Amino acid sequence: MSSEAQHEQIEQQKVVPGKVSRNLDTATEFAAFCVAERERRSNSDQDFDAEVFDEAVQLIVHKLQALKAEGF
């Protein structure tokens, strides 16, 4: 999921980054955190690689979704 898609998903669900909502699953909460974290890092870290960050986020979200599907 691209950061743009993550942002859109968060906007649709009215999620505030950093605020935990009991109505959202872990992957969605993590994606909300990552949108804010990506913005913060891109503004403060000259060596920040957004492409690598987005790839890592995608891998983790995929794993969290797989765990949820398995009942964890």
Protein Blocks (a to p, Z undefined) as FASTA:
>chain_A
ZZklmmmmmmmnopaehiacfkbcfklmmmmmmmmmmmmmmmmmmklcfklmmmmmmmmm
mmmmmmmmnoZZ
